[in-house]
Amino acid sequence: MKISLIAHDEKKPEIIQFAVSYKHILKQHDLYATGTTGKRIAEATGLSVHRFKSGPLGGDQQIGAKIAENEMDLVIFLKDPLTAQPHEPDISALGRLSDVYQIPLVTNLAGAEIMIRALDTGLLDWREIVKEDE
Ligand SMILES: O=C(CO)COP(=O)(O)O
């Protein structure tokens, strides 16, 4: 599966902890991330992460484009709800495209924990069928 990992600055420690904790699952998948998040995860875990641009420089939009092309299966995006983001329109656009294309998107750690376990037990395998039908 192709998984995107994204975190706003205040949530970077959480996503790093998450990636370390679930490295055994994440390493079985193709990982993508916005620039800084990807760098920090790769440094902390040694996992190979394809890095797009940093969020404020277009990274959210690049991940949105992958969704539109049916090349992304899951987005784990730890959002900071307490800090205004200069690129809020890009963040909204990513959420919108996830809804348009029925791509699972979780935006907090509690959801991420459930989703990674769901992924590991095969609950997202339907994505492979959707891709075969394209
Ligand atoms: O701003 C972001 C998502 O909207 C995250 O970008 P970085 O991973 O580059 O910090």
The ligand as an SDF file (V2000), in Angstrom:
LIG
                    3D

 10  9  0  0  0  0  0  0  0  0999 V2000
    2.6830   21.6180    6.5120 O   0  0  0  0  0  0  0  0  0  0  0  0
    2.5740   20.4220    6.4150 C   0  0  0  0  0  0  0  0  0  0  0  0
    1.2900   19.8090    6.0380 C   0  0  0  0  0  0  0  0  0  0  0  0
    0.2860   20.7380    5.7540 O   0  0  0  0  0  0  0  0  0  0  0  0
    3.7080   19.5260    6.6900 C   0  0  0  0  0  0  0  0  0  0  0  0
    4.8320   19.9230    5.9730 O   0  0  0  0  0  0  0  0  0  0  0  0
    6.2780   19.4820    6.4600 P   0  0  0  0  0  0  0  0  0  0  0  0
    6.2620   18.0030    6.6210 O   0  0  0  0  0  0  0  0  0  0  0  0
    7.2280   19.8960    5.3900 O   0  0  0  0  0  0  0  0  0  0  0  0
    6.5210   20.1920    7.7690 O   0  0  0  0  0  0  0  0  0  0  0  0
  1  2  2  0
  2  3  1  0
  2  5  1  0
  3  4  1  0
  5  6  1  0
  6  7  1  0
  7  8  2  0
  7  9  1  0
  7 10  1  0
M  END
$$$$
